[in-house]
């Protein structure tokens, strides 16, 4: 029996533990697990190091895993939405430790990148937008942003009232959604809190106070779901595709406007597609539901750290 216990202890001691060192020189694996090359990953870790000691959410510190690997674990959760048990097995720690790491690192990164950068800097001014505006926006020179709402699937809430509120007729399932705004250069510059899937896009714009960021002379691009001219501040122009009212087809000028708006709104749609590369945004697990808004806003910030969306901006 003693021999068996010794052998089991030896096996446990020599279990292969996943580490950033295993993948840092393999860009394909870095992009798979974190969505970043190693040099960007290092910047993220260095930024977190500046804010130590971390306030661990479970009330006890994690000392058995390096900070680099803790950031790796959190990014793997966002990127691949691996089960906590899977991550615990890969890194040879308990599920409780994994949960503590993920909750803590997500909160820390949200504080740094969302509150400390996106919110603090705010939406870039019209002058700054023009300085990095792609040629496709030449007909919309005063554009500040393109807006859209993106939806995330969630587990069916146990509360019946929440079930009704979260059901999205558009998606035919229970969702939560956020308003996102993307500057002409392809950077995400605004992300609202998450709202139940049944809330209209127009109501989210109003409740999120997005328009507080706008000044007279600004132009916002949106699709037909944002027929909110009356909710825009005075002097702010909203460009949405024209509606077919009492006619069978658009005029030449209306069709041309539809094309131009769609061509430039593609940026916000492509950014929202990048969000969904973070698999956790395809379905947020019930045990991380309390972090839903932080996860959404953090993923938007992480998308901004990736390669530029537009080639002419790169």
C-alpha positions in Angstrom: 0.0 0.0 0.0 2.8 2.4 0.9 4.5 1.7 -2.5 1.2 2.4 -4.3 0.7 5.7 -2.4 4.3 6.7 -3.3 3.8 5.9 -7.0 0.5 8.0 -7.0 2.3 10.9 -5.3 5.1 10.7 -7.8 2.6 10.7 -10.7 0.8 13.7 -9.3 4.1 15.5 -8.7 5.1 15.0 -12.3 1.7 15.8 -14.0 2.2 18.0 -17.0 0.8 21.4 -16.2 -0.1 23.8 -19.0 1.7 27.0 -19.0 2.2 30.1 -21.1 5.8 28.9 -21.7 4.3 26.0 -23.7 2.7 28.2 -26.3 4.4 31.6 -26.3 6.6 30.8 -29.3 3.8 29.4 -31.3 1.7 32.2 -32.7 -1.0 29.9 -34.0 -1.6 28.6 -30.5 -1.4 32.0 -28.9 -4.1 33.3 -31.2 -6.2 30.2 -30.5 -6.0 30.4 -26.7 -5.7 34.2 -26.2 -6.5 35.9 -29.5 -3.2 37.7 -29.2 0.4 37.2 -30.3 2.8 36.9 -27.3 4.0 40.5 -27.4 0.5 41.8 -26.9 -0.1 39.2 -24.2 3.0 40.4 -22.4 1.6 44.0 -22.5 -1.6 42.8 -20.9 0.3 40.9 -18.1 2.6 43.9 -17.5 -0.5 46.2 -17.2 -2.0 43.9 -14.6 1.3 43.7 -12.7 1.1 47.5 -12.2 -2.1 47.1 -10.3 -1.0 44.4 -7.8 -1.8 43.2 -5.3 -5.0 41.8 -6.9 -8.2 41.8 -5.0 -9.1 38.2 -5.3 -12.9 37.8 -5.5 -13.1 34.6 -3.4 -11.3 36.3 -0.5 -8.1 34.2 -0.7 -5.0 34.7 -2.8 -3.9 32.4 -5.5 -0.2 31.6 -5.0 0.1 28.3 -6.8 -0.3 29.8 -10.3 1.9 32.5 -11.8 0.3 35.8 -12.8 1.1 35.1 -16.5 -0.7 31.8 -16.3 -3.6 33.4 -14.4 -4.1 35.9 -17.2 -3.8 32.9 -19.7 -6.5 31.0 -17.8 -8.9 34.0 -17.9 -8.2 34.7 -21.6 -8.8 31.0 -22.4 -12.1 31.2 -20.6 -13.1 34.2 -22.7 -11.7 32.9 -26.0 -12.8 29.3 -25.9 -15.3 29.2 -23.0 -13.8 26.0 -21.7 -15.5 24.4 -18.7 -13.9 25.2 -15.3 -13.2 21.5 -14.8 -11.3 21.4 -18.1 -9.1 24.3 -17.1 -8.6 22.9 -13.6 -7.3 19.7 -15.2 -5.0 21.5 -17.6 -3.4 23.6 -14.9 -3.5 21.0 -12.1 -5.5 23.1 -9.7 -9.0 22.9 -8.2 -12.2 24.2 -9.8 -12.4 26.7 -6.9 -9.0 28.1 -7.8 -10.0 28.4 -11.5 -13.2 30.2 -10.6 -11.3 32.6 -8.2 -8.7 33.3 -11.0 -11.3 33.9 -13.7 -13.5 36.2 -11.6 -10.5 38.2 -10.3 -8.6 38.6 -13.6 -11.8 39.6 -15.5 -12.6 42.2 -12.9 -9.0 43.5 -12.9 -8.8 43.7 -16.7 -12.3 45.4 -16.9 -11.1 48.0 -14.4 -7.9 48.6 -16.4 -9.1 48.5 -20.0 -12.7 49.4 -19.9 -13.0 51.9 -17.0 -9.4 53.1 -17.2 -9.2 53.5 -20.9 -12.4 53.3 -22.9 -14.6 55.2 -20.4 -11.9 57.6 -19.3 -10.9 58.5 -22.8 -14.5 58.6 -24.1 -15.5 58.7 -27.7 -12.9 60.3 -30.0 -13.8 63.8 -31.1 -14.9 64.6 -34.7 -11.4 66.1 -35.3 -9.7 62.8 -34.1 -12.1 60.7 -36.2 -11.2 62.7 -39.3 -7.5 62.1 -38.6 -7.9 58.4 -39.1 -11.0 58.2 -41.3 -10.9 55.7 -44.2 -11.7 56.9 -47.7 -15.0 55.1 -47.7 -16.3 57.7 -45.3 -15.7 60.6 -47.7 -19.5 61.1 -48.0 -19.9 61.1 -44.2 -17.0 63.4 -43.1 -18.7 64.4 -39.8 -19.3 60.8 -38.7 -18.4 60.0 -35.1 -19.5 56.4 -35.0 -21.7 53.6 -36.4 -24.0 51.9 -33.8 -25.5 48.5 -33.6 -26.8 46.0 -30.9 -25.3 42.6 -30.5 -27.0 39.7 -28.7 -25.7 37.0 -26.4 -27.4 33.7 -25.6 -27.9 32.9 -21.9 -29.4 30.1 -19.9 -33.1 30.3 -19.3 -33.6 32.4 -16.1 -35.3 30.6 -13.3 -37.5 33.7 -12.5 -40.6 33.8 -14.8 -40.5 37.5 -15.2 -36.9 37.5 -16.3 -37.8 34.7 -18.7 -40.3 36.9 -20.4 -38.0 39.9 -20.5 -35.0 38.0 -21.8 -36.8 36.2 -24.7 -35.8 37.6 -28.0 -38.3 37.2 -30.8 -35.6 38.0 -33.3 -33.3 35.2 -32.1 -36.1 32.9 -30.8 -34.2 32.2 -27.6 -33.3 33.9 -24.3 -30.7 36.6 -24.8 -29.1 39.7 -23.4 -27.8 42.5 -25.6 -25.7 45.6 -25.6 -25.3 48.7 -27.7 -21.9 49.1 -29.4 -20.5 52.1 -31.2 -17.5 51.8 -33.6 -15.5 54.8 -34.8 -14.8 55.2 -38.6 -11.3 53.7 -38.1 -12.8 50.4 -36.8 -12.2 50.9 -33.1 -14.9 50.1 -30.6 -15.5 53.3 -28.6 -18.7 52.6 -26.6 -20.3 49.5 -25.1 -23.4 49.8 -23.0 -24.5 47.6 -20.1 -26.4 44.4 -21.1 -30.1 44.5 -21.4 -32.8 41.8 -21.7 -33.3 40.5 -25.2 -36.8 41.9 -25.4 -35.7 45.5 -25.0 -35.8 47.5 -28.2 -32.6 48.9 -29.8 -34.1 52.4 -29.5 -34.8 52.0 -25.8 -31.3 50.8 -25.2 -29.9 53.9 -26.9 -32.0 56.1 -24.7 -31.3 54.2 -21.4 -27.6 53.8 -22.0 -27.2 57.6 -22.3 -25.1 57.0 -25.5 -26.2 60.4 -26.8 -24.5 62.1 -23.9 -21.3 61.6 -25.8 -22.5 63.6 -28.9 -22.3 67.2 -29.7 -24.0 69.4 -32.5 -22.5 68.6 -35.9 -21.9 64.9 -35.2 -23.2 62.2 -37.5 -24.2 58.7 -36.4 -24.8 55.8 -38.8 -27.3 53.1 -38.0 -29.6 50.6 -39.6 -33.4 50.8 -39.8 -33.9 49.4 -36.3 -32.6 52.7 -35.0 -35.4 55.0 -36.1 -34.6 57.4 -33.3 -34.3 60.8 -34.8 -36.4 62.2 -32.0 -34.0 60.9 -29.3 -30.9 62.5 -30.8 -29.5 65.7 -29.3 -30.2 68.9 -31.1 -27.8 69.4 -34.0 -26.8 65.7 -34.2 -27.6 63.9 -37.5 -28.7 60.3 -37.7 -28.3 58.5 -41.0 -30.3 55.4 -41.5 -31.4 53.7 -44.7 -34.6 55.2 -46.1 -37.9 53.3 -45.8 -40.2 52.2 -48.6 -43.4 54.1 -47.8 -46.2 53.9 -50.3 -43.9 52.9 -53.1 -42.4 49.8 -54.6 -38.8 50.8 -55.1 -36.2 53.4 -54.0 -35.3 56.4 -56.1 -31.7 56.4 -57.5 -30.6 58.7 -54.8 -32.2 56.6 -52.0 -30.6 53.5 -53.4 -27.3 55.2 -53.5 -27.7 56.3 -49.9 -28.6 52.8 -48.8 -25.4 51.5 -50.4 -23.2 54.1 -48.9 -24.6 53.6 -45.4 -24.3 49.8 -45.6 -20.7 50.0 -46.9 -19.6 52.0 -43.9 -21.8 50.3 -41.3 -20.0 47.0 -42.2 -17.3 48.1 -39.8 -19.5 47.8 -36.8 -20.8 44.5 -38.0 -17.3 43.2 -38.5 -16.4 44.3 -35.0 -19.4 42.5 -33.6 -18.2 39.4 -35.4 -14.8 39.7 -33.7 -16.7 39.9 -30.4 -18.1 36.4 -31.1 -14.7 35.0 -31.6 -14.7 35.1 -27.9 -16.7 32.0 -27.5 -18.0 33.0 -24.0 -20.1 35.6 -25.8 -21.9 32.8 -27.7 -23.3 31.5 -24.4 -22.4 32.9 -21.0 -22.4 30.1 -18.4 -24.8 30.5 -15.5 -22.0 30.7 -12.9 -20.5 33.7 -14.6 -23.8 35.5 -15.3 -23.1 38.1 -12.7 -20.1 39.2 -14.7 -22.0 39.3 -18.0 -21.7 43.1 -18.6 -18.1 43.2 -17.5 -17.3 40.2 -19.8 -19.0 42.0 -22.8 -17.3 45.3 -22.2 -13.9 43.6 -21.6 -14.1 41.6 -24.8 -14.7 44.9 -26.7 -11.5 46.3 -25.2 -9.6 43.1 -26.1 -10.9 43.4 -29.7 -9.3 46.8 -29.8 -5.9 45.3 -29.0 -6.0 43.0 -32.0 -4.7 43.8 -35.5 -6.5 46.8 -37.1 -9.8 46.0 -38.7 -9.1 48.2 -41.7 -6.0 47.7 -43.9 -5.6 51.4 -44.7 -5.5 52.2 -40.9 -2.8 49.5 -40.3 
